[in-house]
Structures are given as C-alpha cells and as structure tokens.
Amino acid sequence: MPDLTGGFVKSFVFGLLVTTVCCRQGYNAHRRRDSVGPEAVGNATTSAVVISCVLILTADYVLTSFLL
C-alpha cells in the first residue's frame, strides 16, 4: 500500500509540475527576447521541456526522501 500511495503522490506532483511549467512557458512565449513568432514558440517549447525534466528529477529526489 505505501508503494501505491507514493506512486499516486509522485504522479500527481509530476503532472502538476509539467502542466504549470508548460502553460507558463507557452503563455509567455510572446515576451521572449531571443526570438519572435514561430521561433519563439519553438524556443518556449524547448525551454519548457528542459525545465520540466530538471524539476521532475529534483522533485523525484525530494519526494523519495520524504516517502521512504
């Protein structure tokens, strides 16, 4: 049962992180200083993926520490 609970907690947190980061990057794509138009969307997508991956790795480490 603790493994099942930990899996649900982690999946909820990971989904929340990815959704929040991607929505923020997409919403602010028009404010990017490095590019404009479709290029800004591509750069926002790339940065959203990178930020999400780093946050998932960090959150996994922290959640595993707390759940064990």
C-alpha contacts under 8 A as a table, 3 or more apart, distances in Angstrom:
res1	aa1	res2	aa2	distance
1	M	4	L	5.14
1	M	5	T	6.25
2	P	5	T	5.09
2	P	6	G	6.01
3	D	6	G	5.07
3	D	7	G	6.07
4	L	7	G	5.10
4	L	8	F	6.33
5	T	8	F	5.18
5	T	9	V	6.17
6	G	9	V	5.09
6	G	10	K	6.01
6	G	67	L	6.63
7	G	10	K	5.19
7	G	11	S	6.05
8	F	11	S	5.21
8	F	12	F	6.10
9	V	12	F	5.22
9	V	13	V	6.22
10	K	13	V	5.14
10	K	14	F	5.99
10	K	60	D	7.24
10	K	63	L	7.08
11	S	14	F	5.10
11	S	15	G	5.97
12	F	15	G	5.21
12	F	16	L	6.12
13	V	16	L	5.05
13	V	17	L	6.11
13	V	59	A	7.93
14	F	17	L	5.08
14	F	18	V	6.15
14	F	56	I	6.11
14	F	59	A	7.65
15	G	18	V	5.26
15	G	19	T	5.98
16	L	19	T	5.25
16	L	20	T	6.00
17	L	20	T	5.27
17	L	21	V	6.08
17	L	52	S	6.89
17	L	55	L	7.29
17	L	56	I	7.40
18	V	21	V	5.31
18	V	22	C	5.98
18	V	52	S	5.52
19	T	22	C	5.35
19	T	23	C	5.99
20	T	23	C	5.33
20	T	24	R	6.09
21	V	24	R	5.21
21	V	25	Q	6.13
21	V	48	A	6.11
21	V	51	I	7.34
21	V	52	S	6.51
22	C	25	Q	5.17
22	C	26	G	6.00
22	C	45	T	7.51
22	C	48	A	5.34
22	C	49	V	7.71
22	C	52	S	7.83
23	C	26	G	5.15
23	C	27	Y	5.89
24	R	27	Y	5.15
24	R	28	N	6.14
25	Q	28	N	5.31
25	Q	29	A	5.96
25	Q	44	A	5.55
25	Q	45	T	7.24
25	Q	47	S	7.63
25	Q	48	A	6.02
26	G	29	A	5.15
26	G	41	V	7.11
26	G	44	A	6.25
26	G	45	T	7.27
27	Y	30	H	7.53
28	N	31	R	5.41
28	N	32	R	7.05
29	A	32	R	5.60
29	A	40	A	5.79
29	A	41	V	5.85
29	A	44	A	5.77
30	H	36	V	6.90
30	H	37	G	7.24
30	H	40	A	6.80
30	H	41	V	7.94
32	R	35	S	6.19
32	R	36	V	7.22
32	R	40	A	6.55
33	R	36	V	7.68
34	D	40	A	7.41
35	S	39	E	5.85
35	S	40	A	4.92
35	S	43	N	7.79
36	V	39	E	5.84
36	V	40	A	4.97
37	G	40	A	5.36
37	G	41	V	6.74
38	P	41	V	5.07
38	P	42	G	6.40
39	E	42	G	5.09
39	E	43	N	6.19
40	A	43	N	5.04
40	A	44	A	5.96
41	V	44	A	5.03
41	V	45	T	6.11
42	G	45	T	5.09
42	G	46	T	6.24
43	N	46	T	5.08
43	N	47	S	6.14
44	A	47	S	5.18
44	A	48	A	5.98
45	T	48	A	5.05
45	T	49	V	6.27
46	T	49	V	5.29
46	T	50	V	6.34
47	S	50	V	5.09
47	S	51	I	5.98
48	A	51	I	5.23
48	A	52	S	5.92
49	V	52	S	5.12
49	V	53	C	6.12
50	V	53	C	5.23
50	V	54	V	6.33
51	I	54	V	5.25
51	I	55	L	6.09
52	S	55	L	5.10
52	S	56	I	5.98
53	C	56	I	5.15
53	C	57	L	6.25
54	V	57	L	5.25
54	V	58	T	6.21
55	L	58	T	5.03
55	L	59	A	5.86
56	I	59	A	5.04
56	I	60	D	5.87
57	L	60	D	5.14
57	L	61	Y	6.31
58	T	61	Y	5.21
58	T	62	V	6.31
59	A	62	V	5.08
59	A	63	L	5.85
60	D	63	L	5.20
60	D	64	T	5.86
61	Y	64	T	5.29
61	Y	65	S	6.22
62	V	65	S	5.13
62	V	66	F	6.39
63	L	66	F	5.10
63	L	67	L	5.93
64	T	67	L	5.13
64	T	68	L	6.04
65	S	68	L	5.74
